[in-house]
Amino acid sequence: ITEATFALPVYRWPETPAVARDIVAWRQECAERGEAAVLLCYALGKAQRLLAELLPIDTQSAWLHGAIANGVDVYRAAGIPMLATERVGEDNRRADAAGRLILAPPSAAGTTWLRRFGRHQLGFASGWMHVRGNRRRRNVDRGFVVSDHADWPALLQTIADTGARRVIATHGNTDALVPYLRERGIDAGVFPTAFGDEQ
């Protein structure tokens, strides 16, 4: 059984260290314009992965929304090395927000919580940012492609590595993956889930 969230040939992830360098460059560009760089990302897993990737290439601590800070505390307690962070509180306001990288969950977009930082750009880190239309729909200034799901080549390689003669796909783009596998002689089918448009 495999998930198929990004099971379309268009999904091919860039190397995460290169994306981390792009995030640092974006933060520096924001600093030059006197803006904060607010990066939306999932609070558990994605935020911690980004902070780990940023550790070797950035020296400025990141500010964290409370929903993200709690998960970071757990990862740190487990010994995962990550970029230094500060929890956003009443002390983190407009005067010192320019040029700061601020991680927040997607639910923070469009809320009054963002006002405390004054001028800012909004970014989003997700595999969904690989498609430009998703950036427009999310109304973000920058999209950074980072995903913990397998992309198309990794998904196919994983299936090949298992040697499975039967594959059941679920949760995502099963309509592309299943015919592809069948054409290659694999008995492939779908396990429907109540997700998005799937029934």
C-alpha positions in Angstrom: 0.0 0.0 0.0 1.4 3.4 -1.0 0.2 6.9 -0.5 0.0 8.9 -3.8 -0.2 12.5 -2.6 2.3 13.8 -5.3 2.0 10.8 -7.7 2.2 12.9 -10.9 5.3 13.2 -13.2 5.4 16.9 -12.7 6.3 16.5 -9.0 10.1 16.3 -8.8 11.6 17.9 -5.6 14.7 20.1 -5.7 17.4 19.3 -3.2 16.3 20.6 0.2 19.7 22.3 1.0 19.3 24.4 -2.1 15.8 25.4 -1.0 17.2 26.4 2.4 19.7 28.6 0.7 16.8 30.2 -1.2 15.0 30.9 2.0 18.1 32.6 3.5 18.5 34.7 0.3 14.8 35.7 0.5 15.2 36.7 4.2 18.2 38.9 3.2 16.2 40.5 0.3 13.4 41.2 2.8 15.9 42.8 5.1 17.1 45.1 2.4 13.5 46.3 1.8 12.9 46.7 5.6 10.4 43.7 5.6 10.0 40.6 7.8 10.1 37.3 6.0 7.1 35.3 7.3 7.3 31.7 6.2 4.2 29.5 6.5 4.8 25.9 7.1 3.2 22.9 8.8 3.9 23.1 12.6 4.9 19.5 13.1 7.6 18.0 10.9 8.0 20.7 8.2 9.1 23.5 10.5 11.6 21.3 12.3 13.0 20.0 9.0 13.5 23.6 7.8 15.2 24.7 11.0 17.6 21.7 10.7 18.4 22.6 7.1 19.0 26.2 8.0 21.4 25.5 10.8 24.5 25.1 8.8 23.9 28.1 6.5 22.4 30.8 8.7 23.4 32.5 11.9 20.4 34.6 12.7 17.8 33.0 14.9 14.3 32.4 13.6 11.2 33.6 15.4 8.4 31.1 15.9 4.7 31.2 16.3 3.6 29.4 19.5 2.0 26.6 17.6 5.4 25.8 16.0 7.5 26.6 19.0 5.9 23.7 21.0 6.9 21.1 18.4 10.4 22.6 18.1 10.9 22.2 21.9 10.0 18.5 21.6 12.5 18.0 18.8 15.2 19.8 20.7 14.6 17.6 23.7 15.1 14.6 21.5 18.5 15.9 20.5 17.7 17.2 16.9 20.0 20.0 16.0 18.2 23.0 14.6 18.7 26.8 14.0 18.4 28.9 17.1 14.9 30.1 17.7 12.9 32.6 19.7 9.2 32.3 20.5 7.2 35.3 19.3 5.8 37.2 22.2 5.0 40.8 23.1 8.7 41.7 22.7 8.8 40.8 19.0 7.3 43.8 17.2 7.7 46.0 14.2 10.8 47.8 15.3 13.0 44.7 15.1 11.1 42.5 12.7 12.7 43.7 9.5 15.0 41.0 8.1 13.8 38.4 10.5 12.7 34.9 9.4 9.4 34.1 11.2 7.9 30.6 11.0 4.1 30.4 11.4 1.5 27.8 10.6 -0.7 28.3 7.5 -3.6 29.2 9.8 -1.8 32.4 10.7 -2.2 33.8 7.1 -4.5 36.8 7.0 -4.8 37.1 10.8 -4.2 40.0 13.1 -1.2 38.1 14.5 0.8 39.1 11.4 0.2 42.9 12.0 2.8 42.9 14.8 5.5 42.6 12.3 4.6 45.6 10.1 5.8 45.3 6.5 6.4 41.7 5.6 6.5 39.2 2.7 4.6 35.9 3.0 6.2 32.7 1.9 4.9 29.1 2.0 7.0 25.9 2.3 5.3 22.9 0.9 5.4 20.4 -2.0 2.2 22.1 -3.2 4.3 25.2 -4.1 5.8 23.3 -7.0 2.7 24.3 -9.0 2.5 28.1 -9.6 -1.3 28.1 -9.4 -1.1 26.9 -5.8 1.1 29.9 -4.9 -1.5 32.3 -6.4 -4.4 30.5 -4.6 -2.5 30.7 -1.3 -1.9 34.4 -2.0 1.8 34.2 -1.0 4.8 36.2 -2.3 7.2 33.2 -2.4 6.8 29.5 -2.6 9.5 27.1 -1.4 9.2 23.5 -2.5 9.9 21.2 0.5 7.9 18.0 1.0 8.2 15.0 3.3 6.2 13.0 0.7 7.9 11.1 -2.1 8.0 12.9 -5.4 7.2 10.9 -8.6 10.7 9.5 -9.2 11.1 8.5 -5.5 7.7 6.9 -5.4 8.4 4.8 -8.4 11.9 3.9 -7.1 10.4 2.8 -3.7 7.8 0.7 -5.4 10.5 -0.9 -7.6 12.8 -1.5 -4.5 10.0 -3.4 -2.7 9.7 -5.8 -5.6 5.9 -5.8 -5.0 3.8 -7.5 -7.6 0.6 -5.9 -6.3 0.4 -2.2 -5.3 -2.6 -0.5 -3.8 -2.5 3.3 -4.0 -4.4 5.7 -1.7 -4.6 9.3 -0.7 -3.9 11.5 -3.7 -3.2 11.1 -7.4 -4.1 7.5 -7.8 -5.5 8.1 -11.2 -2.1 8.7 -12.6 -0.1 6.2 -10.6 -2.3 3.1 -11.0 -2.4 3.1 -14.9 1.3 3.8 -15.0 2.0 0.7 -12.8 -0.5 -1.4 -14.8 1.3 -0.6 -18.0 4.5 -2.0 -16.4 2.9 -5.3 -15.5 2.1 -4.5 -11.8 -1.3 -5.5 -10.4 -2.3 -2.0 -9.2 -5.5 -0.8 -7.6 -6.9 2.0 -5.5 -8.0 2.0 -1.9 -10.4 5.0 -1.8 -10.2 7.4 1.1 -12.4 10.3 2.1 -9.8 13.0 1.1 -10.4 16.0 -1.1 -12.4 15.0 -4.2 -11.9 11.3 -3.7 -15.0 9.2 -2.7 
